[in-house]
Structure formats: structure tokens, C-alpha cells
Amino acid sequence: MAKWIVGNWKMNGSRTHVAEFAAGLLAGFPAGARNGAVRVGVCPPAPYLPDLGSRLEGSPVLLGAQNVHPWAGGAYTGEVSAPMLADLGVKFCIAGHSERRHLFRETDAFIREKLAALLEAKLMAILCVGETLAQREAGEQTTVVQAQLTAALEGFSAAAADRLLVAYEPVWAIGTGKTAQPQQAQEMHAFVRQWLKSRLGDLGQTIPILYGGSVTPDNARALLQQPDINGALVGGASLKVESFLAIIQQAIN
């Protein structure tokens, strides 16, 4: 299975940053990542999707979005639909990120609708799941993650399995500088893998499971060497092209 390295810029960047980042990424893109062994994507803020997309056109780097509204169109001021993202050349989108869950009060039901909209538009979707620090300290991490998976994938068609990725992101490790120890991360990834296999059979073995939570060039190798960690959803370190390239390189080695 190919490793995935996906950058999530969150609400950061500028047109200047897009230009400089794209130039640096393409100039330094490792030859070893061009053969499909590593799949790379970048999710800029929505206003910069066309600009970054045009600069990445024809390259191995996929354009991703950070958010989507589940409805295809209508009187929903400020929202962006899955067909609109597809029209911009977007290939995948994040759904269920912990910041959307906790800061914007997105429910499991709403996330399921987003996931369905993305898959219907033939886009890949990265479904994020993960527990808070309080939930982990209470020993509830697997219960929480299972509930999130079950709610999001209710009615999920196995035919769309090749367009689904899952990202485990412990909430307590996002933007805090704290990272789950490789064995902690592996334990949860193994749990997610078993759940996917119980739900989808052999297809559950083919869905990439990424780790997200303060991934850096310093810890990426140890995380990516774990048997059930198939890639990384990278936050702050994806804003600097040098550190993002270094993480891609760690996925090759």
C-alpha cells in the first residue's frame, strides 16, 4: 500500500506563500515519490484552491480541500459544495477534522452527510477520528473512535472503498507539540484496521489509515514505520516546504 503524506494548511497562507511553496515543492519533490510509492496532497484554504491547483497541474501532487458542505447547491451563503470542489480540480477533501467537530460543533450525522456528498461527487475523502485527552485518560479512546467510525460510515457502500481514507488524530496532539508515541498510535491504527475489516471484509485492508497530530520531520520516520500507519496528515509542518519535503522523504525511506 502506498504511503500518503497530506498537508493541511488550516487558515494560513497567502498568494505569495502559495507561489513560493508550490515552486519549492515541485523543485524538491523526491524522485522516489514519483513512482506511486508515496502519494502527496496539499489542502490550502478555499480561496487559494484555484491558484495552487494551477501551479500543481501535471505534477504528482494532488489538490485537496479542507471543508465541504453536504448539499450540492442552494441558499447557503458562504458554503462550498462537493461538485464545486470537483469543478476546481480538487481530488480529495477532509471531513470530520477535530477542529470542525469541536470549534464548529459539527455532529457525527453532519459529517456522515459530508462524506456521502464527497463520495457521490467521485472525490476521495479523508475521514478524521480521534479522542480528547480526557477521553484517553478515562480509557475511552477506542469507544470514542468506534462510535465516530460507525456514525460516519453508516450506509457506506463498499464500492466507494477506493476513495476513502481514515485519519486518526488524537485531539490532544493537534497543534500542541505533543505526539502520540509510535506504539500508542499503532495500537489505535490496528484497532481502526480491524474495525474496517469487520465492516468491509477484505476491502477494509485496502483503506489507508493516516496519523495526524504534530507530525514533524523528527518523528515522522518512527510513526511511518509502524505496520498499520499508512501515512500522515500534517498540520503546521506542511506550511514550510522544507519540512514537508523532509516528511515525504521519510515516507520513502
NUMILUM-312432 format. One record per residue: x, y, z of N, C-alpha, C in turn; residue in three letters; residue number from 1. Coordinates in steps of 0.2 Angstrom, whole numbers. Layout:
// residues N
X,Y,Z,X,Y,Z,X,Y,Z,ALA,NUM
...
//
This chain:
// residues 253
4,-6,0,0,0,0,4,6,0,MET,1
3,11,-4,7,17,-5,6,21,2,ALA,2
11,25,4,10,29,9,7,36,7,LYS,3
3,39,11,0,45,10,3,51,14,TRP,4
5,56,11,8,62,15,3,68,13,ILE,5
-1,71,18,-6,76,16,-5,82,20,VAL,6
-4,88,17,-3,94,21,-10,97,22,GLY,7
-11,100,28,-17,104,29,-15,110,32,ASN,8
-15,115,28,-13,122,30,-18,126,35,TRP,9
-24,123,36,-29,126,40,-30,133,38,LYS,10
-31,138,42,-32,145,40,-26,149,40,MET,11
-21,147,35,-15,150,35,-13,151,27,ASN,12
-9,156,26,-6,156,19,-8,163,16,GLY,13
-5,164,10,-6,170,6,-5,168,-2,SER,14
-6,172,-6,-5,171,-13,3,170,-14,ARG,15
7,174,-10,14,174,-11,16,167,-8,THR,16
13,165,-3,15,159,0,14,153,-4,HIS,17
8,153,-8,6,148,-12,11,147,-18,VAL,18
13,153,-21,18,153,-26,25,150,-24,ALA,19
27,153,-18,34,150,-16,34,143,-14,GLU,20
28,141,-10,28,134,-8,27,129,-14,PHE,21
23,131,-19,22,126,-25,29,126,-29,ALA,22
32,131,-30,39,131,-33,44,127,-29,ALA,23
44,128,-23,49,124,-19,47,117,-19,GLY,24
41,115,-18,38,108,-18,40,104,-24,LEU,25
39,107,-30,40,104,-36,47,104,-38,LEU,26
51,109,-36,58,108,-37,62,103,-33,ALA,27
59,102,-27,62,97,-22,59,91,-22,GLY,28
54,90,-26,50,84,-25,54,77,-26,PHE,29
54,73,-21,59,67,-21,57,63,-27,PRO,30
63,61,-31,61,56,-36,58,49,-34,ALA,31
60,47,-28,57,41,-25,50,41,-24,GLY,32
47,47,-24,39,48,-23,36,49,-29,ALA,33
39,48,-35,36,49,-41,33,42,-44,ARG,34
35,37,-41,33,30,-44,27,27,-41,ASN,35
23,31,-37,17,29,-34,18,26,-27,GLY,36
24,26,-24,26,23,-18,23,28,-12,ALA,37
23,34,-14,21,39,-9,16,44,-13,VAL,38
10,45,-10,5,49,-13,5,55,-9,ARG,39
5,61,-12,6,68,-9,0,72,-11,VAL,40
-3,75,-6,-8,80,-7,-7,86,-2,GLY,41
-10,92,-4,-10,98,0,-17,101,0,VAL,42
-19,103,6,-25,106,7,-24,114,9,CYS,43
-25,118,4,-24,125,6,-31,128,8,PRO,44
-32,134,11,-38,137,12,-42,138,5,PRO,45
-48,138,6,-53,138,0,-51,143,-5,ALA,46
-49,149,-3,-48,155,-8,-42,153,-13,PRO,47
-37,149,-10,-31,148,-14,-31,141,-18,TYR,48
-37,138,-18,-38,131,-22,-36,132,-29,LEU,49
-39,137,-32,-38,138,-40,-30,140,-41,PRO,50
-27,144,-37,-21,146,-38,-16,140,-37,ASP,51
-16,137,-31,-12,131,-30,-13,126,-35,LEU,52
-20,125,-37,-21,119,-42,-18,121,-48,GLY,53
-18,127,-51,-15,128,-57,-7,127,-57,SER,54
-4,128,-51,3,128,-51,5,120,-50,ARG,55
0,116,-47,2,109,-47,0,105,-53,LEU,56
-4,108,-57,-6,104,-63,-1,100,-67,GLU,57
-2,94,-68,3,90,-71,8,87,-67,GLY,58
8,88,-60,13,86,-56,10,80,-52,SER,59
14,76,-48,12,71,-44,8,73,-38,PRO,60
7,79,-36,4,82,-30,-3,83,-31,VAL,61
-7,80,-27,-15,81,-28,-17,87,-24,LEU,62
-22,90,-26,-25,96,-23,-31,94,-19,LEU,63
-31,96,-12,-36,94,-8,-39,100,-5,GLY,64
-45,99,-2,-49,104,1,-50,102,9,ALA,65
-51,108,13,-51,107,20,-58,106,22,GLN,66
-63,108,18,-70,108,21,-75,107,15,ASN,67
-81,105,16,-86,105,11,-93,105,14,VAL,68
-98,107,11,-105,107,13,-108,101,10,HIS,69
-112,97,14,-115,91,11,-120,92,5,PRO,70
-123,98,4,-128,99,-1,-125,102,-7,TRP,71
-128,100,-13,-125,102,-19,-125,109,-21,ALA,72
-130,112,-19,-131,119,-20,-137,122,-17,GLY,73
-138,129,-17,-144,132,-14,-142,138,-10,GLY,74
-147,140,-6,-146,147,-2,-142,145,4,ALA,75
-136,144,3,-132,143,9,-126,147,9,TYR,76
-127,153,10,-121,158,9,-115,156,13,THR,77
-110,157,9,-103,156,11,-101,149,11,GLY,78
-105,144,9,-103,137,9,-101,135,2,GLU,79
-97,129,2,-94,126,-5,-96,119,-5,VAL,80
-99,117,-11,-101,110,-12,-96,106,-15,SER,81
-97,99,-14,-93,94,-17,-92,95,-25,ALA,82
-98,96,-29,-97,97,-36,-93,103,-37,PRO,83
-93,109,-33,-89,115,-35,-82,113,-34,MET,84
-80,109,-28,-73,107,-27,-71,103,-33,LEU,85
-75,98,-36,-73,94,-41,-72,98,-47,ALA,86
-76,104,-48,-75,108,-54,-69,112,-54,ASP,87
-66,113,-48,-59,116,-47,-53,112,-48,LEU,88
-55,105,-49,-49,101,-49,-47,98,-43,GLY,89
-51,99,-38,-49,96,-31,-50,88,-32,VAL,90
-46,84,-29,-46,77,-29,-48,74,-23,LYS,91
-48,77,-17,-50,74,-11,-51,80,-6,PHE,92
-55,78,0,-57,83,5,-57,80,12,CYS,93
-55,84,17,-55,82,24,-62,82,26,ILE,94
-65,77,30,-71,78,34,-70,75,41,ALA,95
-73,79,45,-73,77,52,-67,79,56,GLY,96
-63,83,53,-57,86,57,-59,88,64,HIS,97
-55,87,69,-57,88,76,-59,96,77,SER,98
-55,100,73,-57,107,74,-64,109,71,GLU,99
-66,105,66,-73,106,64,-78,103,69,ARG,100
-76,98,72,-80,94,77,-81,99,83,ARG,101
-76,101,86,-76,105,92,-77,112,92,HIS,102
-74,116,87,-75,123,86,-81,125,83,LEU,103
-83,121,78,-89,122,74,-95,118,76,PHE,104
-94,113,81,-100,109,83,-103,105,78,ARG,105
-99,102,73,-101,98,68,-102,91,71,GLU,106
-108,88,70,-110,82,73,-108,76,69,THR,107
-109,70,71,-107,64,68,-112,64,62,ASP,108
-118,65,62,-123,65,57,-121,70,51,ALA,109
-119,76,53,-117,81,48,-111,78,44,PHE,110
-106,75,48,-100,73,45,-102,67,40,ILE,111
-107,63,42,-109,57,38,-111,60,31,ARG,112
-115,66,31,-118,69,25,-113,72,21,GLU,113
-108,75,24,-102,77,20,-98,71,17,LYS,114
-97,66,20,-94,60,17,-97,58,11,LEU,115
-104,57,12,-108,55,7,-108,59,1,ALA,116
-108,66,2,-108,71,-4,-101,70,-7,ALA,117
-96,69,-4,-89,69,-7,-89,63,-11,LEU,118
-91,57,-9,-90,51,-12,-95,51,-18,LEU,119
-101,54,-18,-106,54,-23,-103,59,-29,GLU,120
-99,64,-27,-95,68,-32,-89,65,-35,ALA,121
-88,59,-33,-82,55,-35,-75,58,-33,LYS,122
-75,61,-27,-69,64,-24,-67,59,-18,LEU,123
-61,59,-17,-58,55,-11,-60,59,-5,MET,124
-61,55,1,-62,58,7,-58,56,12,ALA,125
-55,60,16,-51,58,22,-56,59,28,ILE,126
-58,54,31,-62,54,37,-58,54,44,LEU,127
-58,60,47,-54,60,53,-58,58,60,CYS,128
-55,54,64,-57,52,70,-52,53,76,VAL,129
-54,53,82,-49,54,87,-53,56,94,GLY,130
-49,55,99,-52,56,106,-48,62,109,GLU,131
-52,65,114,-49,71,118,-44,68,123,THR,132
-40,72,126,-36,70,132,-40,67,137,LEU,133
-46,70,139,-50,67,145,-52,60,143,ALA,134
-54,59,137,-57,53,135,-51,48,135,GLN,135
-45,49,133,-40,45,133,-38,43,140,ARG,136
-38,48,145,-36,47,152,-41,43,155,GLU,137
-48,43,153,-53,39,155,-53,32,152,ALA,138
-49,30,148,-48,24,144,-54,23,139,GLY,139
-57,29,136,-62,28,132,-60,29,125,GLU,140
-54,29,123,-52,31,116,-55,26,111,GLN,141
-55,20,112,-57,15,107,-65,16,106,THR,142
-68,17,112,-76,18,112,-77,24,108,THR,143
-74,29,109,-75,36,105,-74,35,98,VAL,144
-68,32,96,-66,31,89,-71,26,85,VAL,145
-73,21,89,-78,16,86,-84,20,84,GLN,146
-87,24,89,-93,27,88,-93,32,82,ALA,147
-87,36,81,-86,40,76,-86,37,69,GLN,148
-82,31,69,-82,27,63,-89,24,61,LEU,149
-93,22,66,-99,19,65,-104,24,62,THR,150
-104,30,65,-109,35,63,-107,38,56,ALA,151
-101,39,55,-99,42,48,-100,37,43,ALA,152
-99,30,44,-99,25,38,-106,22,38,LEU,153
-111,24,42,-117,21,41,-120,21,34,GLU,154
-122,16,31,-124,16,24,-119,16,19,GLY,155
-113,16,21,-107,17,17,-107,11,12,PHE,156
-106,13,5,-105,7,0,-98,5,-1,SER,157
-97,-2,-1,-91,-4,-2,-88,-2,-8,ALA,158
-92,-1,-13,-90,1,-20,-85,8,-19,ALA,159
-86,12,-14,-83,18,-13,-76,17,-9,ALA,160
-74,11,-7,-69,10,-3,-62,13,-6,ALA,161
-62,13,-12,-55,15,-15,-55,23,-15,ASP,162
-60,26,-13,-60,33,-12,-60,36,-5,ARG,163
-59,31,0,-60,33,7,-53,32,10,LEU,164
-51,37,14,-45,36,19,-48,38,26,LEU,165
-44,35,31,-46,37,38,-40,40,41,VAL,166
-41,45,45,-35,48,48,-37,48,56,ALA,167
-32,45,59,-33,45,67,-29,51,69,TYR,168
-32,56,73,-29,62,75,-31,62,82,GLU,169
-27,60,87,-29,62,94,-29,69,95,PRO,170
-35,71,98,-36,79,98,-31,82,103,VAL,171
-28,78,108,-23,81,112,-17,82,109,TRP,172
-16,79,103,-9,80,100,-9,85,94,ALA,173
-15,88,93,-15,93,87,-13,100,89,ILE,174
-8,102,86,-6,109,87,-3,110,94,GLY,175
-2,105,98,1,106,105,8,104,105,THR,176
11,101,100,18,99,100,18,92,103,GLY,177
13,90,106,13,83,109,11,78,103,LYS,178
14,72,103,13,67,98,12,61,102,THR,179
7,57,99,6,50,102,12,46,101,ALA,180
15,43,106,20,38,105,19,33,99,GLN,181
24,31,95,23,27,89,19,21,91,PRO,182
20,18,97,16,12,99,9,14,101,GLN,183
8,20,104,1,22,105,-3,23,99,GLN,184
0,26,94,-3,27,88,-4,21,84,ALA,185
1,16,84,0,9,81,-6,6,84,GLN,186
-7,6,91,-12,2,94,-19,5,91,GLU,187
-20,11,91,-26,14,88,-27,12,81,MET,188
-22,13,77,-22,11,70,-24,4,69,HIS,189
-21,0,73,-23,-8,72,-30,-9,74,ALA,190
-33,-5,79,-40,-5,81,-44,-3,75,PHE,191
-42,3,72,-46,5,66,-46,0,60,VAL,192
-40,-3,59,-40,-8,54,-44,-14,55,ARG,193
-44,-16,61,-49,-22,62,-56,-20,62,GLN,194
-58,-14,64,-65,-12,63,-66,-11,56,TRP,195
-62,-9,52,-64,-8,44,-64,-15,41,LEU,196
-60,-20,43,-61,-26,41,-67,-30,43,LYS,197
-69,-29,49,-75,-32,51,-81,-29,48,SER,198
-81,-23,46,-86,-19,42,-86,-20,35,ARG,199
-80,-21,32,-80,-21,24,-76,-28,22,LEU,200
-74,-32,26,-71,-38,24,-64,-36,21,GLY,201
-62,-40,16,-55,-39,13,-54,-31,11,ASP,202
-59,-28,9,-59,-21,7,-56,-16,13,LEU,203
-58,-18,19,-56,-15,24,-48,-15,25,GLY,204
-45,-19,22,-37,-20,22,-34,-15,17,GLN,205
-38,-12,13,-35,-8,7,-36,-1,9,THR,206
-40,1,14,-41,8,15,-35,11,19,ILE,207
-32,16,17,-26,19,20,-28,23,27,PRO,208
-24,22,32,-26,25,39,-20,29,40,ILE,209
-21,36,40,-16,41,42,-15,43,49,LEU,210
-10,45,51,-9,48,58,-9,55,57,TYR,211
-12,59,61,-12,66,62,-11,69,69,GLY,212
-7,73,70,-6,75,77,1,78,78,GLY,213
3,84,76,10,86,77,15,82,74,SER,214
14,80,68,19,76,64,24,81,61,VAL,215
31,79,62,36,83,60,42,79,57,THR,216
47,82,54,52,78,51,56,74,56,PRO,217
55,76,63,59,72,68,55,66,70,ASP,218
49,66,70,45,60,72,42,56,67,ASN,219
42,58,61,38,55,55,41,48,54,ALA,220
47,47,54,50,40,52,48,35,57,ARG,221
48,37,64,46,32,69,38,30,68,ALA,222
34,35,66,27,34,65,26,30,59,LEU,223
29,32,54,28,29,47,30,21,47,LEU,224
35,20,51,37,13,51,33,8,55,GLN,225
27,10,58,23,6,61,18,2,56,GLN,226
17,-4,57,14,-8,52,7,-6,50,PRO,227
3,-2,54,-4,0,52,-4,7,51,ASP,228
1,11,51,1,18,49,3,19,42,ILE,229
-2,21,38,0,21,31,1,28,28,ASN,230
2,33,33,4,40,30,3,45,36,GLY,231
3,51,34,2,56,39,-2,62,36,ALA,232
-6,65,41,-10,71,40,-6,76,43,LEU,233
-3,81,40,2,85,43,-1,92,43,VAL,234
0,95,49,-3,102,50,3,107,49,GLY,235
5,110,55,10,115,55,16,114,51,GLY,236
19,108,51,25,106,47,24,107,39,ALA,237
17,107,37,16,107,30,16,114,27,SER,238
17,119,32,17,126,29,24,128,27,LEU,239
29,124,29,36,126,27,38,120,22,LYS,240
39,122,16,41,117,11,47,113,13,VAL,241
52,115,16,57,111,18,55,105,23,GLU,242
51,107,28,49,102,32,44,97,29,SER,243
40,99,25,35,95,21,39,90,17,PHE,244
44,93,13,48,88,9,52,83,13,LEU,245
54,85,19,58,80,23,53,75,26,ALA,246
47,76,27,42,71,29,41,66,23,ILE,247
40,69,17,39,65,11,45,60,11,ILE,248
51,63,12,57,59,11,57,53,16,GLN,249
54,54,22,54,49,27,49,44,25,GLN,250
44,45,21,39,40,19,42,36,14,ALA,251
47,38,11,50,34,5,55,29,8,ILE,252
59,32,13,65,28,16,62,22,21,ASN,253
//
